[in-house]
Structures are given as structure tokens and as C-alpha cells.
Amino acid sequence: MSIYNLTDVELQDTLVNFLSEQANRRQSVRDQKNKLQTGLRNNLASDTQVLSMLNDYRANVEQAKEDYKKALAVLDTKIGYSKNPRLEATLVLLGVIGDESSFIIGPMGLGIYSDTTYNKPAVATPAPR
């Protein structure tokens, strides 16, 4: 996190705890995803069973979204990211908040854009006054 100047240890600890809690809360989504994948891969599940597993998976995802929304409100109360544009932007870029990163990662976890900016030198622009 220090690459984005998040050097405050208390802030880092809060974010690490938040991410750990989110990973634990989403275990049921991962379990349901694995069940669905197993049913598809082994070709042992009927269409009706697959549809049922798909519906269960989607229901888990919807519940996780609601839980995440509540958790974000608690996180914002703790660290005040919505009142700190730099912190909010950093959390968006790190994929901690928002869904913007899902538009970059793309299907199957693959990058959908060829980004060569990493090979270009950074150009400093002065902050507006």
C-alpha cells in the first residue's frame, strides 16, 4: 500500500482487517461457485440441477453484495475515504471499493486491455491550485 502513500499503520491494519473479513464473508459464494463448477465439469448434473445451482449461486452473490454495501459504510465511518479523494481513488485502484476493477480484469480473470503505460516513463503534472 505504500506505493500509493498509504503509510499509516493504523489505516493499513484497518484495510487488511476489512479485506480479511470480506474474504471470510464471501466463502459461501466461493463454495456455491465450486459446486456449480463441479456440476458442469463432471457433466453429472441435469439441466434442472444446474439451473438450481446457478440460482443458488446468484442468490449468494446478491446477498454478498448487500453485505459488502453495509461493510463499506462501516469502513467509511472508520477511515473516512468518501471525504478523502486520494484515499478513495487509491482504494478504487486497489479494488478495495467500487466495481471499476471488474471492467479491467474481464472474463475469466483475464485482462481485456493491452496496457503499455507501465513501460512508459511517468510524467509529473502539477496539482491544480
Buried (B, 14 or more C-beta within 10 A) or exposed (E): BEEEEBEEEEBEEBBEEBBEBBEEBBEBBEEBBEBBEEBEEEEEBEEEEBEBBBEBBEEBBEBBEEBBEEBBEEBBEBBEBBEEEEBBBBBBBBBBBBEEEEEEEEEEEEEEEEEEEEEEEEEEEEEEE
